Amino acid sequence: MKKEFINFVREKGVIGLAVGIIVGGAVTAVVNSIVVNFINPIVGALIGKGENLSAYTYTIPYTEITFGWGSLVADLITFLSILLVVYLLFVKSPLNKLDKPKEEAK
C-alpha cells in the first residue's frame, strides 16, 4: 500500500498541485493588496469623492435598502487582476514550457 501511495503521488502530480495551490495563495494575496491599496483608491478618486472604491453605495430612496456597488466593482477588479496575473505567469511566460516534453515546447 505504501508503494501504491508513492506511485500515486508521483504519477498524478500531487506535489505539483500542492505547490501550485500554495503559490496561488501567495499570488492572490499580493494581487489583492495591489488592488485594494493602489488601484481602488485611484479609481475612487477618478469617480469623484476621492474615497476608496469600496465605500461607494447606493440607497434606494424612502427605504433602508443599500447596495454596496463599490465593493462589487472592487471585487471584480481583484478577480480580473488575479486572472490576468495567472494568465501571464502560466500561459505567456517560460514557465509554461517547463511542464511540456521537449518536442511540444518548440
DAHU-V293612 format. One record per residue. N is the residue number from 1. D_LAST is the distance of its C-alpha to the last C-alpha in whole Angstrom. Layout:
{{N;D_LAST} {N;D_LAST}}
This chain:
{{1;39} {2;38} {3;35} {4;34} {5;34} {6;32} {7;30} {8;29} {9;28} {10;26} {11;24} {12;25} {13;23} {14;27} {15;26} {16;23} {17;25} {18;28} {19;26} {20;24} {21;28} {22;29} {23;27} {24;27} {25;31} {26;30} {27;28} {28;31} {29;34} {30;32} {31;31} {32;35} {33;36} {34;35} {35;36} {36;39} {37;40} {38;39} {39;38} {40;41} {41;43} {42;42} {43;42} {44;45} {45;46} {46;45} {47;47} {48;50} {49;52} {50;49} {51;49} {52;46} {53;45} {54;45} {55;49} {56;49} {57;51} {58;53} {59;56} {60;58} {61;61} {62;64} {63;62} {64;61} {65;57} {66;55} {67;51} {68;49} {69;46} {70;45} {71;44} {72;42} {73;40} {74;40} {75;38} {76;36} {77;35} {78;34} {79;32} {80;30} {81;29} {82;28} {83;26} {84;24} {85;24} {86;22} {87;20} {88;19} {89;19} {90;16} {91;15} {92;14} {93;14} {94;12} {95;14} {96;12} {97;9} {98;11} {99;13} {100;10} {101;9} {102;7} {103;6} {104;5} {105;4} {106;0}}
